[in-house]
């Protein structure tokens, strides 16, 4: 999996689909690169930082879900 540090462009709220649609923090987060993030980059909503800066950014954990019902465990 490809991981990248993404930051929202100033003044925009970008939702993170891997975290229930919670807004991406202004300081950014390391995310698993997907077509969603590629589209956000193409539409100008996010910037992608230098991969070496990713080590200093907070690692965002993907919530765990129960086997049935989609509830968080």
C-alpha positions in Angstrom: 0.0 0.0 0.0 1.2 3.5 -0.9 1.1 5.9 2.1 1.3 9.7 1.6 1.1 12.8 3.7 -1.9 14.9 2.6 -3.0 18.3 3.9 -6.2 20.2 3.0 -5.7 23.5 1.2 -6.2 26.5 3.5 -9.9 27.3 4.0 -11.2 24.0 2.8 -12.7 21.1 4.8 -11.8 17.7 3.3 -13.5 14.7 4.6 -11.6 11.4 5.2 -13.7 8.5 4.1 -11.6 6.0 6.1 -12.6 7.7 9.3 -16.3 8.0 8.9 -16.1 11.3 7.0 -14.4 13.2 9.7 -12.6 16.3 8.5 -8.9 16.0 7.7 -6.8 17.9 10.3 -5.2 21.1 9.1 -1.7 19.7 9.9 -2.5 16.8 7.6 -2.3 13.0 8.0 -0.6 10.0 6.5 -3.3 8.2 4.5 -3.4 5.1 2.2 -3.4 6.6 -1.3 -6.5 5.8 -3.2 -8.6 7.1 -6.1 -10.5 9.3 -3.6 -7.2 11.1 -2.6 -6.1 11.3 -6.2 -9.4 13.0 -7.1 -9.0 15.4 -4.2 -5.5 16.2 -5.5 -6.8 16.7 -9.1 -9.6 19.1 -7.9 -7.2 21.2 -5.8 -8.6 20.3 -2.4 -5.4 18.8 -1.0 -1.6 19.0 -1.3 0.7 16.1 -1.0 3.8 16.7 1.1 7.3 15.4 0.7 7.3 11.7 1.8 10.1 12.4 4.3 7.8 14.8 6.1 5.4 11.9 6.5 7.5 10.6 9.4 6.7 13.7 11.4 3.0 13.6 10.7 0.4 11.8 12.9 -0.4 8.3 11.7 -4.1 8.0 11.4 -5.5 4.6 12.4 -8.4 3.0 10.5 -11.3 2.2 12.8 -11.9 -1.4 13.4 -15.4 -2.8 12.7 -17.3 -5.8 14.1 -17.8 -8.7 11.7 -21.5 -8.0 11.4 -23.5 -4.9 11.6 -20.6 -2.5 10.8 -20.3 -1.4 14.4 -17.0 -0.2 15.8 -15.5 -2.6 18.3 
